[in-house]
Amino acid sequence: MSREDAYREAASLLRQRDNDLIRAWADQADGLVTFAALFSGVVTAFLVDSNAALMPDQQAIMVDLLRQISAQLAGQPPPAATSPSRPSMSAVVQNALLFASLICSLLSAGLGVFHKEWLREYNLYLPLDPQKLLRAIQHRYEGRETFRMWFTIASISIFLQLGVAFFIGATLVAVWPLFPILRNMLGAFIVIWLLFWVGTAFMPTFASNCPFKSPLARFIFVGMHLLPHLARSAFCRRPHWRLFPTLEDHELQEIMEDKRGERLERAAFKYLHAAHQGDSRITALERRVQTRPRNSARELRNERNARSQTTDSDTTANDLVRNASADDPSLSGLPHLWTNPSVCTREPEAFGKRDLHSPFRRDSADTTSNWDD
């Protein structure tokens, strides 16, 4: 097996890691966006009817004008103008809740559209070179975790739940002054739903094996147990942005740097060792990838420095890597920087948990992957 084949197979295994989660997020976003669109139509219908209670009473205005006209025709002094009618407090609260519900549903629909676009771009425009492909996949995975892409899909669900809560509150306010029987019956259903909603959101915090895990439950857990850690890690490190022709060139510039690229490869094989424990393919792939000239990295760095002094300032890093690959098919690497997880002093579970678990895919401690066959 050549080094290119080893890189290609390792990249294929890494794509299996990402494809399951990306597919689950895409399906969840489709369902949430569909529900948000239907729910927005329902709220709009109620809002059109209840918004009339905030408008001035046109019949009262017409009666006042007729009285003034009659008084003028009879030669009598005009009657005192009646004060304009003000909407009741219940009508104001009802419309406020309906508008809040509509805004939450529209925000969730917009976030769903953005999320679908980001997921589509996540798997597009990958390089064809096997080594670049492996580094690009690991690079995008770390960027997805750094910029908390899972927060978007969680926000969609939370905004929808808030919209439903506001709509139910508006319904209760609308029927409150009508009939006591209707008010009590609707209030009982709302209390049952509220207890179920709050109970299922808090249960995973107190029972680790509770299956009622949701974005809201995860936020509650973080808020109750990990608030100091969340405050420290909420703001990610600001990256050093450069001006490149395309985003793909910018990505290739970072992943093809010696230290950055080798660290991505080590992180990728660390995950593969943890997810496929005992699989001889991973060890063979890593051993084959490590078979590279010892001084190739130094030669490539020297060539880059020489070219940077003779070429124009607008020459991109992608051109340098392409020219270097033409002279030496095996790209640079330092074998002593590689750390084989099989001889690492730590247990595989110690370094595998952070890479295998995400806020929306929490497996048990005994299973590291659901596609490991």
C-alpha positions, 0 to 999 in steps of 0.5 A: 500500500502506497502512502497516497492509498494510506492517506486516502483510506484514513481520510475515508474513515474520518469522513465516516466520523463526520457524515453521520453527525452531519446527516443527523443535523441536516435531517433535524434542521429539515424537520424543524424548518418545516414545523417553523413554517407551519407554526408561523402560518398558524400564529399569523392567522391568530394574530390577524384576528387579535390585532383588531382589538388594538385598533380604534373602534371605527363604529364609535368614531362614526357615531361621534361624527354623526352626533356632531353633524346632527348638532350643527344642523339643529343649530345646537352647540356641538357635543363634547367629543368622547375620549378615544377608546383604549385597548384592554390590557388583556388584548395588549398582552395577547398580541405581545405574546403572539408577536413574540411567538411569530418572531421566535418561529421566524428566527428558528426558520432563518437559523435552519436555512443558515444551518443547511447552507453551512452543512452543505459547504462543510463537505464541499470543495475538498482537495483531491490530493490524499494528504491534503484531503486528510488534513482538510477534513481534520481542519474543518472538524476542529473548526466546527468544534471551535466555533460551536456549530452545534449551538445553531441547531440547538438554538433552532429547537429552543426558539421553537419551544419558546414560540410554542410557549408564547402561543399557549400563553396568548391562548390562555390570556384570550380565553381568561375573561370568557367562560370559567369552564373553558378557562379551567379546562385549558389551564389544566392542559397547559399545566400538564404540558408545562410540567412535562416540558420542564420535567423532561428538560431537568431530568437528564441533569439529575439522571445520567441514563435519562433518554430525554436529552435535548438542546434545552436539557443540555443548556440546563445541565451546563447552566447548573454544573458548568457555568464557570467553565462555560464563561471561560470557554464561550469566547474562542481565540480570534484567528489570524485572518489573511487575504487569500483569493478563496477560502479554500486557498486559505484553508490549504495554506494553514493545513499544509504548514509543517507543524499544523499539518502534522498535528492534524494528522496526529489528531486524526490518527489518534481518533482512529486508534480510539474509535477502532481499537484493535484494528490492524488497518489503522496501525498499518495506515499510520506506519505507511504514512510515517514512511517519509524522508527524514529531512523532507520538511527541512527541504520544503521549508528551505524551498519555500523561503527561497521562492518567497524571496524570488517570486512576487508578493501575490504568490499563494501558498497553494502554488508553492505546495504544488511546485514542491510536490512536483519535485518531491512527491512525498510531502514533508514530515518529521517522524519524531513528532508522531506519537503512536497511541498504541505505545502511549502511556495513557489509556485509549479511553482517556484521549478518545472521549473528547474527539468522539463525543459532541453535544449532540452525540453522547455515546456511553463509556463502553462504546466509542463509535456507532459505526465501528464494525 
